Structure formats: C-alpha cells, structure tokens
Amino acid sequence: MNRKDILGVAFDDLSMDEAVEAALGLIAGRRALYACTPNPEIVMAARDNPALASALDGAALVLADGVGVTKAAQMLGTPLKGRVPGIDFAGRVISALAVKGGSVYLFGAKPGVAEAAAEKLRASYPGIVIAGTSDGYFTDDAPIVEKIDAAAPDFLMVCLGSPKQELWMADKAGRINCGLMAGLGGSLDVLAGNVPRAPEAWRKLGLEWLYRLIREPKRIGRVMKLPLFVLEAAKERRK
C-alpha cells in the first residue's frame, strides 16, 4: 500500500471509499490488525513519544483524520487523496457490515456512553449486531479482553483517546479475537449524542476544529498545536 511520510508519520494515500474497502478486507482476514486515524495533535505527539510512533508505524491502516494533515501533505509536495475522518470511516464500515449482519464492539468513553452509542447505531444501521460494550475506565483490561474474545466482533472500536488507544491496539494486535480494531478517540461521545458534530458546511470547509473550539473554548491549548504543526511542515519543506 502506498504510504506518504508526513512529519514522521507514514499515512496511507487512500480515499474514503478505498479506506473502507481496505478495512473490510482486513476484517475478512480476521487477523486482529488495527487502524489509526492521526490528526495533527497525534502526529506532533509521536515526535516526542517513541512508543506512540512505533504503534502508528505498526498499524495496518493509517488514515488522515485532520485537515491539517492533508494541508501539510500538500505543503510537503506529497498530497494525499483526501481526509478520512475517523468517525465517518467508522460509520461507513458499520454500514457495510450491517448489510450482511456483521458485528461491532464499542470500547471506551465514560460508563454508559458506549451503551447509548449502541442504541443509536442500532437505530441508524438496521442489521448491525452490537457484539458488546465496555467503558474506558479500567485498571486491569483482562476482563475486557476476555469479553471481547468471547464476542468475537468483526469491528472493534477502541475509543480510549491518544496515545492510550494506539498503545493498547499495538499490544493486542494479533492476540485478540476480532476482525479489525480502530482507534477512534471521542467517537462514542459523538455517536451517543453527547458531543454535537459541526454542521456539514463547516466539515466540508475543514473547519470542524473551529466549531469545536467555539463550543468548547477550553480546547484552545489543543487547537494551538495546529499552527505549530503547519509551521513544522513549512520548516520541513524549506529543508
């Protein structure tokens, strides 16, 4: 698969359709591989976190979640086919699985969130099987792994936040009973209806980050990493 290096993280150059097709192929193979969806914040963190960088490098799919990643790719002369936002990618995979009675397991977020997300998914994707749910608050993951192994889901959504989710998936790759894992950050809160997504017009313009900032000003510290990311890309281009 064609990968392009963006500030130290190698991204798969895939459109949304291609990413979903690749994911379904990995699910069919049932090798418990994993997909990551890094945004600029995760790429910057990987520069200072060798374990995170290694986890991203070991992923079967590395998809460009944030508009900053695709902008940086253009600046570096290695353009990507487009963004593949994690929550949209998950929705497309679940939609395809629902057609044939496939299953998804929801792992992460606060207690009760995964269950609420499961109800919304059942309503939105008739035919999908919710194989199970587990929240992200644990000290020992052995009971969760045992539950996932017993459920044997096609698709395991791992929503623990970065870098915890990437490190967890890298540790469990090939050793857990599922088709494909995907690290999807706060997707369960969005699916449950706890966190509203930006209107489609904002998303098409790549301004979802600004919408979130307006609604949650406390995110300013995280959002400020975006200009730093673009600055790093500019420096790399000059080299």
C-alpha positions as MATLAB code, in Angstrom:
seq = 'MNRKDILGVAFDDLSMDEAVEAALGLIAGRRALYACTPNPEIVMAARDNPALASALDGAALVLADGVGVTKAAQMLGTPLKGRVPGIDFAGRVISALAVKGGSVYLFGAKPGVAEAAAEKLRASYPGIVIAGTSDGYFTDDAPIVEKIDAAAPDFLMVCLGSPKQELWMADKAGRINCGLMAGLGGSLDVLAGNVPRAPEAWRKLGLEWLYRLIREPKRIGRVMKLPLFVLEAAKERRK';
ca = [
       0.000    0.000    0.000;
       1.279    3.476   -0.902;
       2.295    5.455    2.192;
       3.463    9.040    2.399;
       5.565   10.441    5.242;
       4.037   13.494    6.896;
       6.367   14.812    9.609;
       7.460   11.336   10.668;
       4.137    9.501   10.383;
       3.514    7.393    7.266;
      -0.082    7.822    6.039;
      -1.886    5.552    3.597;
      -2.812    7.533    0.493;
      -6.433    6.399    0.327;
      -9.779    7.976   -0.412;
     -12.643    7.245    1.958;
     -14.007    4.562   -0.375;
     -10.583    2.917   -0.644;
     -10.054    3.054    3.124;
     -13.405    1.349    3.774;
     -12.658   -1.306    1.153;
      -9.263   -1.958    2.746;
     -10.859   -2.176    6.195;
     -13.441   -4.698    5.026;
     -10.653   -6.801    3.543;
      -8.792   -6.743    6.852;
     -11.987   -7.663    8.707;
     -12.472  -10.643    6.406;
      -8.911  -11.761    7.162;
      -9.645  -11.749   10.933;
      -6.031  -11.194   11.952;
      -6.839   -8.616   14.644;
      -4.848   -5.883   12.932;
      -5.557   -2.224   13.654;
      -6.250    1.131   12.035;
      -5.154    4.543   13.343;
      -6.624    7.922   12.448;
      -3.993   10.515   13.446;
      -4.745   14.215   13.463;
      -2.021   16.912   13.716;
      -2.016   16.680   17.516;
      -1.236   12.953   17.394;
       1.459   13.442   14.737;
       3.152   16.084   16.899;
       2.901   13.862   19.993;
       4.526   10.979   18.112;
       7.633   13.115   17.546;
       8.269   13.069   21.296;
       6.796    9.632   22.096;
       8.704    6.707   20.528;
       6.111    4.175   21.728;
       3.316    6.094   20.004;
       5.402    6.480   16.849;
       6.038    2.727   16.847;
       2.333    1.980   17.330;
       1.401    4.211   14.396;
       4.073    2.599   12.235;
       2.714   -0.864   13.075;
      -0.876   -0.077   12.063;
      -2.376   -1.850    9.065;
      -4.122    1.401    8.132;
      -3.014    4.959    8.944;
      -5.691    7.422    7.834;
      -5.515   11.221    7.726;
      -8.182   12.375   10.161;
      -7.473   16.098   10.342;
      -7.489   18.806    7.683;
      -4.097   19.895    8.999;
      -2.610   16.597    7.858;
      -3.841   16.981    4.278;
      -2.698   20.632    4.189;
       0.748   19.632    5.446;
       0.905   16.863    2.857;
       0.259   19.431    0.119;
       2.922   21.758    1.513;
       5.459   18.922    1.542;
       4.721   18.011   -2.066;
       3.223   14.644   -1.101;
      -0.524   15.311   -1.396;
      -2.994   12.762   -0.077;
      -6.229   11.840   -1.829;
      -8.223   13.412    0.985;
      -9.262   13.340    4.604;
     -10.649   10.189    6.146;
     -12.252   11.407    9.405;
     -12.325    8.578   11.926;
     -15.992    8.854   12.831;
     -17.071    8.900    9.179;
     -14.785    5.965    8.418;
     -16.329    4.002   11.290;
     -19.838    4.840   10.096;
     -19.081    3.620    6.599;
     -17.542    0.373    7.878;
     -20.510   -0.252   10.179;
     -22.930    0.494    7.335;
     -21.219   -2.105    5.128;
     -21.177   -4.663    7.937;
     -24.866   -4.074    8.706;
     -25.826   -5.234    5.210;
     -24.522   -8.717    5.962;
     -25.302   -8.891    9.687;
     -21.769   -8.085   10.800;
     -20.859   -7.078   14.329;
     -19.212   -4.203   16.155;
     -17.917   -3.929   19.738;
     -17.792   -0.498   21.394;
     -14.918    0.013   23.840;
     -14.165    3.300   25.573;
     -15.574    6.557   26.991;
     -17.277    7.037   30.358;
     -19.651    4.418   31.816;
     -22.951    4.411   29.940;
     -21.691    6.179   26.828;
     -20.961    3.035   24.801;
     -24.424    1.674   25.619;
     -26.055    4.931   24.483;
     -23.989    4.871   21.289;
     -25.039    1.255   20.720;
     -28.724    2.233   20.803;
     -28.129    4.988   18.244;
     -26.199    2.606   15.994;
     -28.986    0.016   16.115;
     -31.438    2.682   15.004;
     -29.183    4.104   12.281;
     -27.865    0.818   10.895;
     -30.558   -1.883   10.978;
     -28.858   -5.236   10.695;
     -25.728   -4.349   12.654;
     -25.018   -6.656   15.578;
     -23.726   -4.958   18.721;
     -21.359   -7.653   19.971;
     -20.773   -5.891   23.294;
     -19.754   -2.694   25.099;
     -17.126   -1.785   27.686;
     -16.250    1.625   29.112;
     -12.728    3.000   29.099;
     -12.314    3.221   32.867;
     -10.269    0.222   33.968;
      -7.081   -0.682   35.802;
      -6.945   -4.262   34.555;
      -8.042   -4.902   30.991;
      -8.040   -8.717   31.301;
     -11.827   -8.973   31.904;
     -12.450   -6.672   28.911;
     -10.179   -8.719   26.655;
     -11.952  -11.883   27.808;
     -15.322  -10.315   26.981;
     -14.130   -9.196   23.536;
     -12.639  -12.608   22.802;
     -15.944  -14.264   23.639;
     -17.908  -11.794   21.493;
     -15.526  -12.181   18.505;
     -16.603   -8.907   16.811;
     -15.877   -8.084   13.193;
     -15.030   -4.480   14.085;
     -13.692   -3.278   17.439;
     -13.955    0.466   18.057;
     -11.254    1.436   20.571;
     -12.096    4.896   21.902;
      -9.619    5.483   24.728;
      -8.029    8.700   23.482;
      -4.479    9.034   22.226;
      -1.916    7.645   22.923;
      -3.688    5.100   25.120;
      -5.770    3.624   22.304;
      -2.839    3.274   19.880;
      -0.633    1.626   22.502;
      -3.454   -0.716   23.552;
      -4.121   -1.816   19.985;
      -0.435   -2.312   19.223;
      -0.158   -4.533   22.300;
      -3.238   -6.591   21.385;
      -2.610   -6.862   17.623;
      -2.839  -10.479   16.519;
      -3.704  -11.604   20.036;
      -7.372  -10.721   20.368;
     -10.390  -12.312   18.695;
     -11.673   -9.707   16.251;
     -11.500   -8.762   12.615;
     -10.117   -5.218   12.816;
      -9.533   -2.709   15.612;
      -9.713    1.049   15.020;
      -8.584    3.846   17.332;
     -11.358    6.430   17.201;
     -10.872    8.873   20.065;
     -14.084   10.582   21.165;
     -16.305    8.966   18.534;
     -18.530    7.202   21.066;
     -19.485   10.512   22.699;
     -20.480   11.850   19.286;
     -22.416    8.701   18.374;
     -24.179    8.777   21.744;
     -25.251   12.362   21.105;
     -23.227   13.817   23.983;
     -20.959   15.885   21.716;
     -22.526   17.501   18.616;
     -20.636   17.389   15.333;
     -20.056   20.521   13.323;
     -22.685   21.223   10.641;
     -21.840   19.651    7.290;
     -20.928   23.009    5.734;
     -18.240   23.533    8.388;
     -16.942   19.998    7.861;
     -16.689   20.453    4.088;
     -14.592   23.573    4.652;
     -12.312   21.703    7.059;
     -13.403   23.936    9.944;
     -14.718   21.294   12.324;
     -11.863   22.161   14.698;
     -13.040   25.812   14.809;
     -16.633   24.784   15.521;
     -15.433   22.607   18.418;
     -13.297   25.464   19.748;
     -16.216   27.898   19.679;
     -18.337   25.410   21.621;
     -15.508   24.349   23.935;
     -13.073   27.255   24.486;
     -11.075   25.095   26.925;
      -9.752   23.239   23.855;
      -7.599   26.243   22.956;
      -4.437   24.527   24.213;
      -5.022   21.569   21.921;
      -6.052   23.688   18.945;
      -2.891   25.800   19.217;
      -0.935   22.723   18.163;
      -2.432   23.054   14.682;
      -0.464   26.198   13.706;
       2.657   24.623   15.238;
       2.062   21.586   13.047;
       1.727   23.730    9.921;
       4.886   25.625   10.941;
       6.769   22.329   11.227;
       5.571   21.367    7.760;
       6.796   24.716    6.406;
      10.206   24.152    8.016;
      10.389   20.650    6.546;
       9.520   21.981    3.109;
      12.338   24.541    3.286;
      14.785   21.730    4.071;
];
